[in-house]
Structures are given as structure tokens and as C-alpha cells.
Amino acid sequence: HLKAFSREGEQNSAMESGKRYYVESPFRFKKHGESGADMANNWTHLSGVADELCFFRGCQVDSVNHPTAMYQMNCGNRFGGDPGLGAWVTYGLGSENQNLPGFLVLPEVSYPQGGAANWSNGYLPAYYQGTPLRPKGSPILDLQPPAGVTVERQRANLDLLGQINADHADEHPGHEELNARIESYELAFRMQMEVPDAIDLSGEDAQTLSLYGIGDVATDSFGRKCLLARKMVEKGVRFIQLYNGSWDSHDFIERAHGNLVRGVDQPIAALINDLKQRGLLDSTLVVWCGE
């Protein structure tokens, strides 16, 4: 982000001539890796994986408003309504784990500009919409059956409900929302077996938690998201999308962006290194982008 300004004595002449003035970046840059990638000095962790990165600067959009730019980035359409990228990927490639959603979203407490339409299924069947995990508390509510309800009883209830819904679906063909709801009930039942382990970070050793910056105030939140993403990749989830906002700094660039960089630098580098040492980076594409 560049901040336009004009010195007090030059303001009138600048307005008359149509010129604009810009402050230079408050950060210093240095080349890293064999590729000689230019990176700001405060990327102290990400610079260590410079040769794992591809810098693509050819993507352009039409919008200058945040919600529409988000739609264009995620859905390819600045007016929204089209399927999100994760929906297209799962539609085309499917998921490697039928007990978990194929498209998971890890938002912040406040959803990104444009809201849940950023991970919409659009005109694809509702099954392909993204499933957001809660950023605080349990990522998914009601993972355990109510007290006194056994797995067998729950299965019997779902079988009865499934038969009623199937009969209703036969009477109303073409209602994709109903079919998606039936599948959602079944997926939720299967998720009770798999999700608790997938979202539990207590089994990670102290070295791994430290690698992602978990426990440090600056990096804990995004570090947990990145570690969850690695676990989901291991579980065969096809597409995981993580959100980190507030990069729209209009002033105090050095302080604002410095803090933001500090919050994501170590977790992103940790995710790349962790995937690599587990042999997963060869089959996993990590994309970092913004609107």
C-alpha cells in the first residue's frame, strides 16, 4: 500500500500540476536464496524458504472496493454468486477423505469483506460450498452426541430421517439443496469419528508448537491455523483456506504492517518447512494472495 501526501508548501502546486507524491517504503530489502528474491528485512522466517517461493505479479482485477475485490479474487467474478476456488477444486478433483469436508475455511472472528459468499458453491451443487471452522472455542459445535444418546441410536435416527428425506426428494426432483442437506447429515455423523483428532493440537510435540509460534502472543492465532491446515492436508482434505485480515493500512505503515508481518511470518514459513519435511510439499500448493 502506498500513501499519497504533499508537503504543506507544495500542496497547491501539486494540485495544479496533477502530480502526486508518495512515501517510500519504510522497510529495507535484501536478496535471499539462490534465486536472489527481494524480500523486506522483517521477513526473518519466510526469507529462509525463499527458494521454495514463486513470486507472481501478473494478476490484475477490476475492482477498487474490498468486497467486490474479494469476490473477484475468490470467485473470479466481482459481483459474487459464482463458485469459490475451493468449490471448483473439490468439484473437479473430489476429496481424499470422505469423513471430512473437502473444502474447509479458517476465518477470523469477523468474516472477510463479502462474508461467506467468498467460499460459496455458487451454481454448483450445495455440497461443494466451503465449511468454516470457528476461530474460537471448539472449531465445530456438537461434535459429540447428547448425553444418553448412543452411536447406534443416533445411526438409527439418521437412517429414519434419511428415508423420510429420500422419499421427499423423490417427490421433488431437482432440489439440490435437499440432497445436499441429506449428505450433510451423513457427513456430520462421519465427522464425529474423525474431526476430534484432526482439530486436536494437544498431540503435537513442543518442538512443533514452537515451530509455528504457538504460545507467542504475536503468532499464536495464525500459527494455530497453519498447523490445523497441515493436519487437514495429512487427513486428505483437498482445499483449506486461511484468512488473515486488516492489511488495509492507510497510515503508520511501518508499525501496522510490521505487526502484521510479525504475526504471519513464522507460521507461514513453518507450514512450508513442516510440509516439506513430511514429504507433503511436493503434492501441496500453498498460495498466499490478497485483494
VOVORO-834511 format. One record per residue (C-alpha): x negated, y negated, z; residue number from 1. Coordinates in Angstrom, 1 decimal, always signed. Example, Ala and Ser with C-alpha at 12.3 -4.5 7.8 and 13.67 -1.06 7.14 Angstrom:
<nodes>
+--------+--------+--------+-----+
|     c1 |     c2 |     c3 |   k |
+--------+--------+--------+-----+
|  -12.3 |   +4.5 |   +7.8 |   1 |
|  -13.7 |   +1.1 |   +7.1 |   2 |
+--------+--------+--------+-----+
</nodes>
This chain:
<nodes>
+--------+--------+--------+-----+
|     c1 |     c2 |     c3 |   k |
+--------+--------+--------+-----+
|   +0.0 |   +0.0 |   +0.0 |   1 |
|   -1.3 |   -3.4 |   -0.9 |   2 |
|   -0.2 |   -6.6 |   +1.0 |   3 |
|   +0.2 |   -9.8 |   -1.0 |   4 |
|   -0.9 |  -13.0 |   +0.6 |   5 |
|   -2.1 |  -16.5 |   -0.3 |   6 |
|   -4.3 |  -18.8 |   +1.7 |   7 |
|   -2.5 |  -21.9 |   +3.0 |   8 |
|   -4.5 |  -24.3 |   +0.9 |   9 |
|   -3.9 |  -22.2 |   -2.2 |  10 |
|   -0.3 |  -21.4 |   -1.8 |  11 |
|   +1.1 |  -24.0 |   -4.2 |  12 |
|   -1.4 |  -23.5 |   -6.9 |  13 |
|   -1.0 |  -19.7 |   -6.7 |  14 |
|   +2.8 |  -20.1 |   -7.1 |  15 |
|   +2.4 |  -22.4 |  -10.0 |  16 |
|   -0.1 |  -20.2 |  -11.9 |  17 |
|   +1.8 |  -17.0 |  -11.1 |  18 |
|   -1.3 |  -15.4 |   -9.6 |  19 |
|   -1.2 |  -13.0 |   -6.6 |  20 |
|   -3.8 |  -12.3 |   -4.0 |  21 |
|   -4.4 |   -9.0 |   -2.3 |  22 |
|   -6.3 |   -8.0 |   +0.8 |  23 |
|   -9.0 |   -5.4 |   +0.2 |  24 |
|   -8.7 |   -2.0 |   +1.8 |  25 |
|   -9.7 |   -2.2 |   +5.5 |  26 |
|  -11.3 |   +1.2 |   +5.1 |  27 |
|  -14.7 |   +2.1 |   +3.7 |  28 |
|  -15.1 |   +5.0 |   +1.3 |  29 |
|  -17.7 |   +7.7 |   +0.8 |  30 |
|  -18.1 |  +10.6 |   -1.7 |  31 |
|  -17.6 |  +14.1 |   -0.3 |  32 |
|  -18.2 |  +17.6 |   -1.5 |  33 |
|  -19.8 |  +18.8 |   -4.7 |  34 |
|  -17.0 |  +17.1 |   -6.6 |  35 |
|  -18.0 |  +13.7 |   -5.2 |  36 |
|  -14.4 |  +12.9 |   -4.2 |  37 |
|  -14.0 |   +9.4 |   -2.9 |  38 |
|  -12.3 |   +9.5 |   +0.5 |  39 |
|  -11.9 |   +6.9 |   +3.2 |  40 |
|  -14.2 |   +7.4 |   +6.1 |  41 |
|  -11.4 |   +8.0 |   +8.6 |  42 |
|  -10.5 |  +11.3 |   +6.8 |  43 |
|  -13.1 |  +13.1 |   +9.1 |  44 |
|  -11.5 |  +16.5 |   +8.8 |  45 |
|  -10.0 |  +16.5 |   +5.3 |  46 |
|  -13.3 |  +15.4 |   +3.8 |  47 |
|  -14.7 |  +18.8 |   +4.9 |  48 |
|  -12.5 |  +20.6 |   +2.4 |  49 |
|  -12.9 |  +18.0 |   -0.4 |  50 |
|  -13.8 |  +20.7 |   -2.9 |  51 |
|  -10.5 |  +22.5 |   -2.2 |  52 |
|   -8.6 |  +19.4 |   -3.3 |  53 |
|   -7.3 |  +18.3 |   -6.7 |  54 |
|   -6.5 |  +14.6 |   -6.9 |  55 |
|   -3.7 |  +14.0 |   -9.3 |  56 |
|   -3.0 |  +10.3 |  -10.0 |  57 |
|   -0.8 |  +10.7 |  -13.1 |  58 |
|   +2.7 |  +10.9 |  -11.6 |  59 |
|   +4.9 |   +7.9 |  -12.0 |  60 |
|   +8.5 |   +7.2 |  -11.1 |  61 |
|  +11.1 |   +4.5 |  -12.0 |  62 |
|  +12.5 |   +3.5 |   -8.6 |  63 |
|  +11.3 |   +0.9 |   -6.1 |  64 |
|  +13.7 |   +1.9 |   -3.4 |  65 |
|  +12.9 |   +4.6 |   -0.8 |  66 |
|  +15.9 |   +6.9 |   -1.0 |  67 |
|  +16.0 |   +6.9 |   -4.8 |  68 |
|  +12.3 |   +7.4 |   -5.0 |  69 |
|  +12.6 |  +10.3 |   -2.6 |  70 |
|  +15.3 |  +11.9 |   -4.8 |  71 |
|  +13.1 |  +11.4 |   -7.8 |  72 |
|  +10.1 |  +13.0 |   -6.1 |  73 |
|  +12.0 |  +16.0 |   -4.7 |  74 |
|  +14.7 |  +16.5 |   -7.3 |  75 |
|  +13.4 |  +14.8 |  -10.4 |  76 |
|  +16.5 |  +12.5 |  -10.5 |  77 |
|  +16.5 |   +9.2 |   -8.7 |  78 |
|  +20.3 |   +9.3 |   -8.4 |  79 |
|  +20.3 |  +12.6 |   -6.5 |  80 |
|  +22.5 |  +15.5 |   -7.0 |  81 |
|  +20.0 |  +17.7 |   -8.7 |  82 |
|  +18.4 |  +20.8 |   -7.1 |  83 |
|  +15.3 |  +20.1 |   -4.9 |  84 |
|  +11.9 |  +21.5 |   -6.0 |  85 |
|  +12.2 |  +24.2 |   -3.3 |  86 |
|  +15.6 |  +25.3 |   -4.6 |  87 |
|  +14.2 |  +25.6 |   -8.1 |  88 |
|  +11.2 |  +27.6 |   -6.9 |  89 |
|  +13.3 |  +30.1 |   -4.9 |  90 |
|  +15.8 |  +30.3 |   -7.7 |  91 |
|  +13.1 |  +31.2 |  -10.2 |  92 |
|  +10.8 |  +33.4 |   -8.0 |  93 |
|  +13.0 |  +34.6 |   -5.2 |  94 |
|  +11.7 |  +35.2 |   -1.7 |  95 |
|   +9.3 |  +37.9 |   -0.5 |  96 |
|  +11.2 |  +38.2 |   +2.8 |  97 |
|  +15.0 |  +38.8 |   +2.8 |  98 |
|  +15.2 |  +38.3 |   +6.6 |  99 |
|  +14.3 |  +34.6 |   +6.4 | 100 |
|  +15.5 |  +31.7 |   +4.2 | 101 |
|  +13.4 |  +31.4 |   +1.0 | 102 |
|  +13.3 |  +27.6 |   +1.3 | 103 |
|  +12.5 |  +26.1 |   +4.8 | 104 |
|  +12.3 |  +22.4 |   +5.7 | 105 |
|  +10.5 |  +21.0 |   +8.7 | 106 |
|  +11.7 |  +17.4 |   +9.0 | 107 |
|  +11.1 |  +14.8 |  +11.7 | 108 |
|  +13.8 |  +13.9 |  +14.3 | 109 |
|  +15.0 |  +11.3 |  +11.8 | 110 |
|  +15.6 |  +12.8 |   +8.4 | 111 |
|  +13.7 |  +11.2 |   +5.5 | 112 |
|  +15.3 |   +8.5 |   +3.5 | 113 |
|  +18.1 |  +10.0 |   +1.4 | 114 |
|  +18.7 |  +12.7 |   +4.0 | 115 |
|  +19.5 |  +16.3 |   +3.4 | 116 |
|  +20.0 |  +15.7 |   -0.4 | 117 |
|  +16.3 |  +15.9 |   -0.7 | 118 |
|  +16.5 |  +19.6 |   -0.2 | 119 |
|  +19.8 |  +20.2 |   -1.9 | 120 |
|  +20.7 |  +23.1 |   -4.1 | 121 |
|  +22.4 |  +20.6 |   -6.5 | 122 |
|  +24.3 |  +22.5 |   -9.2 | 123 |
|  +22.5 |  +25.8 |   -8.3 | 124 |
|  +24.4 |  +28.3 |   -6.0 | 125 |
|  +24.6 |  +27.1 |   -2.4 | 126 |
|  +22.3 |  +30.0 |   -1.4 | 127 |
|  +19.3 |  +28.0 |   -2.7 | 128 |
|  +19.6 |  +24.9 |   -0.5 | 129 |
|  +16.8 |  +24.3 |   +2.0 | 130 |
|  +17.2 |  +25.4 |   +5.6 | 131 |
|  +15.9 |  +22.7 |   +8.0 | 132 |
|  +14.3 |  +23.7 |  +11.3 | 133 |
|  +15.0 |  +21.4 |  +14.3 | 134 |
|  +11.9 |  +19.3 |  +15.2 | 135 |
|  +12.6 |  +19.5 |  +19.0 | 136 |
|  +13.7 |  +22.3 |  +21.2 | 137 |
|  +14.5 |  +25.6 |  +19.5 | 138 |
|  +13.9 |  +25.3 |  +15.8 | 139 |
|  +17.1 |  +27.3 |  +15.2 | 140 |
|  +20.0 |  +27.4 |  +17.5 | 141 |
|  +21.9 |  +30.5 |  +18.7 | 142 |
|  +19.2 |  +33.0 |  +17.8 | 143 |
|  +20.3 |  +35.3 |  +20.5 | 144 |
|  +23.8 |  +36.8 |  +20.7 | 145 |
|  +26.0 |  +35.6 |  +23.5 | 146 |
|  +25.7 |  +37.3 |  +26.9 | 147 |
|  +27.5 |  +40.7 |  +26.8 | 148 |
|  +27.6 |  +41.0 |  +23.0 | 149 |
|  +25.5 |  +43.9 |  +21.8 | 150 |
|  +23.9 |  +44.1 |  +18.4 | 151 |
|  +26.3 |  +47.0 |  +17.5 | 152 |
|  +29.4 |  +44.9 |  +18.4 | 153 |
|  +28.0 |  +41.9 |  +16.5 | 154 |
|  +27.4 |  +44.1 |  +13.5 | 155 |
|  +31.0 |  +45.4 |  +13.7 | 156 |
|  +32.4 |  +41.9 |  +13.9 | 157 |
|  +30.3 |  +40.8 |  +10.9 | 158 |
|  +31.5 |  +43.9 |   +8.9 | 159 |
|  +35.1 |  +43.0 |   +9.6 | 160 |
|  +34.5 |  +39.3 |   +8.7 | 161 |
|  +32.6 |  +40.3 |   +5.6 | 162 |
|  +35.5 |  +42.5 |   +4.4 | 163 |
|  +38.1 |  +39.7 |   +5.0 | 164 |
|  +35.8 |  +37.2 |   +3.2 | 165 |
|  +35.2 |  +39.6 |   +0.3 | 166 |
|  +39.0 |  +40.1 |   -0.1 | 167 |
|  +39.4 |  +36.3 |   -0.1 | 168 |
|  +36.6 |  +35.9 |   -2.6 | 169 |
|  +38.3 |  +38.4 |   -4.9 | 170 |
|  +41.4 |  +36.2 |   -4.9 | 171 |
|  +39.4 |  +33.1 |   -5.6 | 172 |
|  +36.7 |  +34.0 |   -8.1 | 173 |
|  +34.1 |  +31.4 |   -9.0 | 174 |
|  +33.8 |  +29.9 |   -5.5 | 175 |
|  +30.1 |  +29.9 |   -4.9 | 176 |
|  +30.4 |  +28.2 |   -1.6 | 177 |
|  +32.3 |  +31.2 |   -0.2 | 178 |
|  +29.8 |  +33.7 |   -1.5 | 179 |
|  +27.0 |  +31.6 |   +0.0 | 180 |
|  +28.8 |  +31.5 |   +3.4 | 181 |
|  +29.1 |  +35.3 |   +3.4 | 182 |
|  +25.4 |  +35.6 |   +2.6 | 183 |
|  +24.6 |  +33.0 |   +5.3 | 184 |
|  +26.3 |  +35.2 |   +7.9 | 185 |
|  +24.4 |  +38.2 |   +6.9 | 186 |
|  +21.1 |  +36.3 |   +6.7 | 187 |
|  +21.7 |  +34.8 |  +10.2 | 188 |
|  +22.1 |  +38.3 |  +11.6 | 189 |
|  +18.9 |  +39.5 |  +10.0 | 190 |
|  +17.1 |  +36.3 |  +11.1 | 191 |
|  +17.8 |  +37.2 |  +14.8 | 192 |
|  +15.3 |  +40.1 |  +14.3 | 193 |
|  +12.6 |  +38.1 |  +12.5 | 194 |
|  +12.8 |  +34.4 |  +13.4 | 195 |
|  +11.8 |  +34.6 |  +17.1 | 196 |
|   +8.3 |  +35.9 |  +16.2 | 197 |
|   +8.0 |  +33.7 |  +13.2 | 198 |
|   +8.5 |  +30.5 |  +15.2 | 199 |
|   +6.8 |  +31.5 |  +18.4 | 200 |
|   +3.3 |  +29.9 |  +18.7 | 201 |
|   +2.5 |  +31.4 |  +22.1 | 202 |
|   +0.9 |  +34.4 |  +20.4 | 203 |
|   -1.7 |  +32.2 |  +18.7 | 204 |
|   -5.1 |  +32.1 |  +20.4 | 205 |
|   -6.6 |  +28.9 |  +22.0 | 206 |
|   -9.1 |  +28.5 |  +19.1 | 207 |
|   -6.3 |  +28.4 |  +16.5 | 208 |
|   -4.2 |  +26.0 |  +18.5 | 209 |
|   -7.2 |  +23.7 |  +18.9 | 210 |
|   -8.0 |  +24.0 |  +15.2 | 211 |
|   -4.6 |  +22.5 |  +14.4 | 212 |
|   -4.9 |  +19.8 |  +17.1 | 213 |
|   -2.0 |  +21.2 |  +19.2 | 214 |
|   -2.1 |  +19.8 |  +22.6 | 215 |
|   -3.6 |  +16.4 |  +21.4 | 216 |
|   -1.0 |  +13.6 |  +21.5 | 217 |
|   -2.0 |  +12.3 |  +18.1 | 218 |
|   -1.9 |  +15.6 |  +16.2 | 219 |
|   +0.4 |  +17.9 |  +18.2 | 220 |
|   +3.6 |  +17.2 |  +16.3 | 221 |
|   +2.3 |  +17.6 |  +12.8 | 222 |
|   -0.1 |  +20.3 |  +13.9 | 223 |
|   +2.8 |  +22.5 |  +15.0 | 224 |
|   +4.5 |  +22.0 |  +11.7 | 225 |
|   +1.4 |  +23.1 |   +9.8 | 226 |
|   +0.9 |  +26.1 |  +12.0 | 227 |
|   +4.5 |  +27.1 |  +11.6 | 228 |
|   +4.0 |  +26.7 |   +7.8 | 229 |
|   +1.1 |  +29.1 |   +7.9 | 230 |
|   +3.2 |  +31.7 |   +9.8 | 231 |
|   +6.0 |  +31.3 |   +7.4 | 232 |
|   +3.7 |  +31.9 |   +4.4 | 233 |
|   +2.5 |  +35.0 |   +6.2 | 234 |
|   +6.1 |  +36.1 |   +6.6 | 235 |
|   +6.7 |  +35.8 |   +2.8 | 236 |
|   +8.8 |  +32.5 |   +2.8 | 237 |
|   +8.5 |  +31.2 |   -0.7 | 238 |
|   +8.7 |  +27.4 |   -0.1 | 239 |
|   +8.0 |  +25.4 |   +3.0 | 240 |
|   +8.3 |  +21.6 |   +3.1 | 241 |
|   +6.9 |  +19.4 |   +5.9 | 242 |
|   +7.8 |  +15.8 |   +6.4 | 243 |
|   +5.7 |  +13.1 |   +8.0 | 244 |
|   +7.1 |   +9.5 |   +7.7 | 245 |
|   +6.5 |   +5.9 |   +8.4 | 246 |
|   +3.8 |   +5.3 |   +5.8 | 247 |
|   +5.5 |   +2.2 |   +4.5 | 248 |
|   +3.2 |   -0.3 |   +6.4 | 249 |
|   +3.8 |   -3.9 |   +5.4 | 250 |
|   +1.2 |   -5.3 |   +7.7 | 251 |
|   -1.5 |   -4.3 |  +10.2 | 252 |
|   -2.6 |   -1.7 |   +7.6 | 253 |
|   -5.8 |   -0.7 |   +9.4 | 254 |
|   -4.1 |   +0.1 |  +12.7 | 255 |
|   -0.9 |   +1.5 |  +11.2 | 256 |
|   -2.4 |   +3.7 |   +8.5 | 257 |
|   -5.3 |   +4.5 |  +10.8 | 258 |
|   -2.9 |   +6.1 |  +13.3 | 259 |
|   -1.0 |   +7.9 |  +10.6 | 260 |
|   -4.2 |   +9.3 |   +9.1 | 261 |
|   -5.3 |  +10.4 |  +12.6 | 262 |
|   -2.0 |  +12.3 |  +13.0 | 263 |
|   -2.3 |  +14.4 |   +9.9 | 264 |
|   -6.0 |  +14.6 |   +9.0 | 265 |
|   -6.9 |  +17.5 |  +11.3 | 266 |
|   -3.7 |  +19.5 |  +10.8 | 267 |
|   -3.8 |  +19.4 |   +7.0 | 268 |
|   -7.5 |  +20.4 |   +7.0 | 269 |
|   -6.7 |  +23.2 |   +9.5 | 270 |
|   -3.9 |  +24.6 |   +7.3 | 271 |
|   -6.2 |  +24.7 |   +4.3 | 272 |
|   -9.0 |  +26.4 |   +6.2 | 273 |
|   -6.7 |  +28.8 |   +8.0 | 274 |
|   -5.0 |  +29.9 |   +4.8 | 275 |
|   -8.4 |  +30.3 |   +3.2 | 276 |
|  -10.0 |  +32.4 |   +5.9 | 277 |
|   -6.9 |  +34.7 |   +5.9 | 278 |
|   -7.1 |  +35.2 |   +2.1 | 279 |
|   -3.8 |  +33.3 |   +1.5 | 280 |
|   -5.1 |  +30.1 |   -0.2 | 281 |
|   -5.6 |  +32.0 |   -3.5 | 282 |
|   -1.8 |  +32.6 |   -3.7 | 283 |
|   -0.6 |  +29.4 |   -1.9 | 284 |
|   -0.3 |  +26.0 |   -3.4 | 285 |
|   -0.5 |  +23.2 |   -0.9 | 286 |
|   +0.9 |  +19.9 |   -2.3 | 287 |
|   +0.6 |  +16.6 |   -0.5 | 288 |
|   +2.5 |  +13.7 |   -2.0 | 289 |
|   +4.7 |  +10.7 |   -1.2 | 290 |
|   +7.3 |   +8.5 |   -2.8 | 291 |
+--------+--------+--------+-----+
</nodes>
